[in-house]
Amino acid sequence: MMVATSFDAERAYDDEAFNAETVFESERQKVVLGFFDPGQFIPVHAPASDVAITVQSGRGIVRDAGETRRVEPGDVVVVEAGAARGVRADEETRLEATLVTAPPPSDAEHEPVREGLRRDVFDPREA
């Protein structure tokens, strides 16, 4: 089975929080297109999966444990399983990126993401 799509076909923003459009998921891998309005984020969390993030458009940061890396179109950042990571769009631009996780994080591993979004906190370790 081949899955083919584009950012244009999947583009959807949410006023409340980042939007992740899943384009493929198996027990081995999950591929989402992430759409962030200015300032929106995926809260820092540490699932047992590797993630590769490829920035399509916009600018922002990727947090990996204690390191913060500025990202822009064309950048690719990979964070190993177990490392605390998060993504945030700059305050003045939307951010679009592909996020590939392997294996897909469990629902329980995403609880810190849901909690961070509820509390509007990018890095709960700093709150």
N, C-alpha and C positions, 0 to 999 in steps of 0.2 A: 504494500500500500504506500502510495506517495501522497504527501500533503504539500500543497503549494498555495501560497497566499501572498499578500503584500501588506505593508503598513497602511496603505491607502484603503484597502478592503476591510481591514480590521480596526481602524482608528476609531476610538471611542474614549471620551474623557468623562470624568465624574467630578462634580464640584466638591464633593466631600472628601475624596481620597484618591490615591493613584488607582488606575484601572489596569488589570492584568487580563489580557485576552488569551486564553489557552488555545494554541493552534495544534498541539500534539501532546499526548500523554500515554506512557506505558509504565510498566513496573520498573523500567530501567532509566527512563528519561522523561522530563517535562520541558516543553518549549512554550514560553509565553512572550507576547509582545506587551511591553509595559508603557503606559501612557500617563505622564505626570504633568499636571498643571504646575505653574510656578510655585515653588516651595513645598510641593507634595513629596512624600517619601514612603519608602518601605522601612519600617523601624528596624534597628539593629537587632539581630537574632543569630543563633548559632546552630543551624540544623546539621544533621549528619549527611550532608550532600555537597558535592562540588557545585559551583555555579560559574558559568561563563557569561559575561555581560558585554554586549556589543552595542555601542551608542550609534543610533541612526541619525538623530537630530537633537539639537539643544545642548545645554551644558548643565553640569551638576557635579556631585561628588559620589564616590563609592568609599565607604568606610570598611576597612579590613582590620579587625582587632584594634590596635592603637593607631593605625596609619589611615590617613585620609588622602585620597587621590582625586584631583580634579579630572573630569572627563568631558570630552567633546566629540563631535561626529567623527567616526572612524576608529575611536579608541576601543580596545578590547581589554577587559580586566577579568582575571580568573581568581576566585577565592576558594581555597580548599575546604573540604568538609570539616565541621567542628569549629571553624573560625567565625567569630562574631562579625557579621556584615550587614550593611544597610546601603540604600541608595536614596539620594535626595536631589531634586531638581533645584537649580538656582532660583532665586526669588523673582528674576525678571524674564525667564524663558521656560517654555515647555520642554520636556525631555521625553524622547522616545527611544526605547532600547529593546533588544532581544535578550531574554534571560533563559539560559538553558541549565537546568539542574539535573544532576545524576547522582544517585537515584532521586526521584521526587521526594521532597520533604513530607513527613507525615502530618496529619491534621494537628496532632499534639505539638509538633515542632513549630507550627505556625501560630500557636497561641500567643507567644510574645509579640508577633506582628499585630494580631487583633487587639491585644492589650495596648500596645504602643499607639495604634490608631485611635482607640477609644480615649486614651489620655492625651493624644496629640503630642507625643514625645518621640523624637527621632531615635535617641539613644537612651533607653531606660536606665542604663548603668550610670548615667550622668544626672538623672532626675532625682 
